[in-house]
Amino acid sequence: MPGKDTYKRAQKVLAGGVSASMRIHPYLERPVYVTHGDGAHIWDETGAKLLDFNNSNGATMLGHNYPAVQDAMQELMNKGPVSAGESEEHVQLAERLCKIIPSAERVRYASTGTEATSLALRLARHVTGRQKFLKFNGHFHGLADAFLFQPRDTIHASAKPQAVSGGVPSSYAYDSLSVSWNDRDALDAMMEREGTSIAAIICEPVWYNAGCVPPDEGFLEHLREVADQYGCVLIFDEVLSGFRMAPGGAQQHYGVMPDITTLAKALANGMPLSAVVGKAEYMEQLAPVGPVAHSGTYSGHPLAIAAANAATEILSKKKTYTDLNKTANWFYEQLQESFDAANVPVRVQGVGARFGLYFNREEDVRTSEDAATNDHNLNRQFVTGCFDRGVYFHAYRTAGAPGHSGITLSHTREQLSEALNVIQDVAKSLER
């Protein structure tokens, strides 16, 4: 099989056989080697055409090979892009972000989500003079050392967290605090004990990295109140939720404004660009005006800026989301009905253009503990069955919460209807 042959070659020259660890599809036990994409589809190296529900891990929100984005980048390529330079296009994009993102008064570009969240935390530590931060169990904020901790399985709230990666200094664990998502009592207890030493509360306002777990009604408002009460910086990690259901992301959708926001993924329709945006009084603490260090040769790379200007011109329009959310909600209802008709217990949860499938579960998924109950045996059968029939769902792990999936502006109802036929057939074949 071509994919397996390429993987054998890759294992001899690439660390772990891949360029990034999550590109191993754990259910296929190899990477999917992609040659190109167009609209809602990708093609693998065998020539197979796949309807894509991964969308570059959520980054390609408009669709692959999207004409407006391709034209903008090609125009710049014809001129000759220059890295490490400023341009009017950098200003243009920042002006648009300040207009459509509620928390954005100033913008700083970076290249990756990890870089953006690391900078946001560094900034929060500087403006508060504190070191600790509070996150939520399982929320993903990139692979910087500070974020690579999860709590021990213990009833003792003071137990030191465990590193989830090799090479992370154990001393960092003392600064990392975490509680379960949507658990207001646990949050309040943690803040009562540690609140005056916490620089930042950081969260995915919609927990897409566990599929799709929205905040309970009033939970984000409570985070805002608690952050104000204890003088903490509230950071919304909108690397995934940004632009997903509204031009201003989750903060616009739920009407809660953080102090600092991180953006990436959909910002440039898959090109490597991220941003930290927030209150001017905080953002002006960044160098060269303030003492908080940040710079990078590839920060705001001109090709990524060109792509982002083209993408956000579309994503800033309300009509874009009228159509997108209508299609998404229809698809999620049909998807749930397909599993129900096949008598397979699956909970479908979606907000905007991203959704999660929770196998062997019929109740809402609300907490970190709920998300961890996903049945990966059923999930594996479903994903591999769909893959064999030309419908692509990525998987990120074989235990705990499932991965996230999504649609793009390029997914048509006709294509989604064809996918639903495949999904229902596969669902009927699952062995429980």
N, C-alpha and C positions, 0 to 999 in steps of 0.2 A: 504493500500500500504506500503511495507516494508520501503521505504525511508521516508515516512511521520511518521511512527511509531518510527523509530530511531530518527528522528528530535524532536519528542515530548519528548523522553527520554533525548536527548541532551539539550533541553531548561531548564531542571531541574537541570543540573549540569555544563554545559559549559556557560560562559558569552556570551549572545546573541545566544546561541545554537550552536556555532562553535568555532574552534580553531583560525581562522583568518576571518576578516569580509568579504573579497572578496570570501570566499567559499560558501556564500549564492548565489545561482544562481537566480538572480532577476526575470528572466522570468519563472522559475520553482517554485519560491517562497520557495525554500528549498535547502540544499546542495545536491550534487550528492555523494552518499556513494560508494567509489571505493574499491574493494577488491584486485585487482592486475592489472598489465599491462604487455603486451608482444608485442614487435615490435610497430606497429602503432595502437594497440587496447588497450582499458581498459575494465574491467568488473565491473558492479555495483553489489550491494548486492542482486539484484533480479536474478543475473546470466546473465543479458543482456550484449551482446558483442557490444561495440561501437567503431567505427572508430574515432580516437581521433584527433581533430584539435586544442586542447588546449595545449597538451604536457607539462603538469605541469607549466602552465603559460609561456611557452616558454623555460623552463629549460631543458627538456628532448629532446635534439636536435638529438641525435643519434637514439633514440627510447627506449621504455621501455624494461627492462630486457636485455639490450644490452650485448652480451656475453663477449666482451673484458673488459668492465667495471665491470661486475659481477665477472669475474675471478680474476681481480686485487683486488677487495675488499675481496673476499672469501679467497684468499691467505693470505692477511693480517689478516683476522679474525682467520685463523688457527694458526697464529703465536701469536696473542694477541696484538691488538693495544693499544698504550699508549698515552693519551692526554697530552698536555702541554710539549711535547718534540720535539726536532728538529731531522731531519733525512736527509740522503742523498737524499731521494725522494723529500723533500722540495726544495732542491737545484736544482735537476733535472728539476722540473716543472718551477722554476723561470728562469733557463737557457733557456728553450724552449720559455717562454713568452717573454723574452728579445730578442729572435731571431725573433719571428713572429709578435709581436705587435710593430709598428713603433715607438711609443712614449716611449717604455719601456726600461729604463736603470737600474732601480731598481724596486723591487717588495716587497709589504707588504701584507700578507694574512689577511683576516678577515672572518667573517661568513655569513654576509648578505649584500645585496645591500645598505640598509640604513646605515649600519656601514661604508661601503666604501665611500659613498658620503659625509657623515658627516666628515670623516677623510680628504677627499680631500679638503673640504671647510676650515676646520681648518688649514690645511697645507698652503692653499692659503692665508688665513688671516695672518698667521705668516710671510710668506716670503715677503708679500707686506706691512705689517703694517697697512692694511686697514680693514674695517668691512663689508661694503656693498657688495652685490653680485647681478648679473643680471641673471635671468632665463627667460624662455619663457612660456607664458600662457598655462597651461595644461600639460606641461612636468612634468613627475613624477620622483622624485629623492629620493623616500623613504619617511618614516614617521617621520623623525627627526623634531623637532620644527621649525628649521630655514626654512624648505622647505614647511611648511603647511600654505602658504599664496597665495591668488590669488587677482588680482587687483579688485577694486570696479568698478561697471558699471557706469563710469562717464567720461566726456570729459576732466576732469582736470588731467593732467599727474602727478601732485604732490599729488593726493589723496592717503591716507594711505590704503594699502591693507587690506583685511579681512582674518582673520584666518579661515581655513576650518576644524578645529577640536577644540573641547573643551580642556581647560587646557593649551593652548599655550599663553605665555606671550605677551600681546599686544605690549610691547616695542620692540619685535623682528621685528615687521612690518616695522620699520624705516630702517632696513638693507636689506629688501627684495624688489628688483625692478624687474619688468617684462614687456615684450612687446610681441606682437604677432609673432609667428613663421613665418619666411620668409618675414617679414615686414622690409625691409632695412631702409626705411625712419624713422620709429619709433625707430629702434635701434640706428641710427645715432643721432637722436634728444635726446634720453636718454643719450647716451654717451657724447654728447656735454655738457649736463647739469650736469651729475653725474660722468663722467668717471674717474676723478682723485681721487674719493673716493671709487671706486669699486675694490675689491680684486680679484674677479673671475667672469668670464662669464661661465655659465654651461648650457649644452644643451644635449638632446638626438639627436645625429647627424642624425639619422633617427627616427622620432617621432612615434615609434611603440605603445606607450601607448594610442595613439588615433587611433589605427588600423594600418596604415602605411602612414605617410606623409613625403616624402623625402625632403631634402633641395632643394630649387631652385638652378639652375645652378649658381655657383659663390658665394652662400650665405655662405658656410662654409669658403671659402677663405676670404670672407669679415670679418667674425668673427675673423679669425686669424690676419688680418691686423689691425682691431680695437683694439684687445687685445694688440698687440704690440705697437700701437700708444699711448695707455693710460697706459701701464705698468701693465695690468691685467693678471692673470693666466687664460689660457683657459682650461676648463675641459670638456672632452667628457664623458658623462655618457653612457658607452657602456654595462651596465648591460643587456640590451636586444639586442643591435645591435652587441655586441661582438661575433665573429665567425659566424655571421648569413649569410654573403654573401661572405666572404673571410677569410682566416686564421687570418689576422690582423684586421678584423672587418671593420666598416664604415670608419675609418681613412685610411685604405689601399685602400678601394674601391673608395673613393673620392679623395685620394691623399692630404689630409690635416692633419697635425700632431698637436695635442694638446700638452699642457705641462704636463697634468695629465689625466689619464684615469681610470675609475672604471669598473670592470668586475664582473660578477657573472653568474647566470643562466646556460648557455651552457658550462661554464668553467668546471664543474664537472658532466655534464649530469644529473642534478637534485639533487645531493648531496649538502649539505649546505656549500658552499665555495664562497668567494668573494675575490677580490684583488684590491689594488690601485697600479698602475704602473705609472712611469713618469721619468722626468729628474733626473739624479743623484743629481744635485745641490739642488733640492727641496726635494727629497726623503730622503737624508741624514740628513735632519732637524728632522726626526722622532727619538724618543727615541729608543735605549739607546744612540745614538751618539748625536742627537740634542735635543732641548727642547720641541718638539711637542709630546704630550702623545698619545700613543696607545699600548695596549696589550690586551690579552684575553686568557683565559684557552683553549677555543675551536678554536682559530684562527689557521687556517691550520690544522684542525683535520686530523689525519693520514688516516682515511677511505676516507675522501673527497679528500685528496691529491692523494691517490691511484686511485680513480675514475678519477680525473682530469688528471693525467699522462696518463692513458689509453685513455681518451677522446681526449686530445689534440694531442696525437700521430696520431690519425686519422684526426683531424681537422686541423692539420698543413700541410696536403698534398694538393697540388693544384688540383689533380685529384678528390678529394672529392668534391670540389666546381664546377668543370667542370660538373660532373654528377648532383649534387644537383641543381645548378642554371638552368641547362637545363630542369630538371624535373619541377622545380618551375615555370619557365616562361611558359612552356607548360601548366601546370595546371591553371595558372592565365588567360591565353588566353581562355582556354576551359571554365573556370568558368564564365568569362565575356560573352562568347557566349551563355552559358546556360541561364543566366538572360535575355540577349537580345532576345533569341528565345522565352522565356516566356513572353516577352513584359513587363518586370518588370524593372523599373529604378533603377539600382544598379551600383555603381562605384566600381570596383575591383582595389585595389592598393597593389602591393607587391614588396618587394626588398629582394632577397635571400629567406630564408626559412620562412619568416613571412609576413602576409598580413592582410589587412583590408577590410571590406565590408561596403559601405556607401549607405544606403537605401534611396530611393526617391531622388537620385542624379545621374546626368549623366556627370557633368563636373569634372575636376580634383579637388581633395581636396588639397589645398596648405597652408591654414592659420588656425589659431586657430578658427576663426569665421566659416570657411568652415566646419571644423570637427564637430562643435557643431550642424550642421543642420541634423544630422542623424535621420531618421524616426524610432523611437523605436517601434511603433505599427507594422510596417512591419517587423522589425528586430525580434520582439518577435514571430510573426507568423512563420517566417522562422526557427528560432532556435528550437522552440518547435516541429515544423513539422519534422525537421531533426532528432531530439532526438528520437521521436516516431518511426522513421525508422532506427535507429541504427547508426546515424552520429552525433557526439558530437561537438558542438560549445559552449564554455563558454560565459557568459555575465558578465559584471562587474558593469553595471549601467543601469538606465532606462531613463536617460536624458543626453544630451550632446554627446560627441564623443563616437563611439562604442568601443568595446574591440578589442583585437588583436587575430589573429589565426595563425596557421602555420602548416608546414609539417616537418617531420624528415627524416633522412637518411633511415629509415625503411619503409617509405611510398612508395609502388610500384605503377607503372602506372596502373596496373590492379586494385589495391585497389582504387586509385584515380578516375579511370573510373567508378567504381561502385558507388562511392560517387557522381560523377557528374550526374549519372542517378537519384539518390535520390534527389539531389539538384534541378534539372530541374523539376521533378515532384512536389516538394514542391513549387517551384517558381510559377508554373502554378496555384496552389491552393490559392495563397495569395489574400486577399481581401483588396482592396485599397479604 
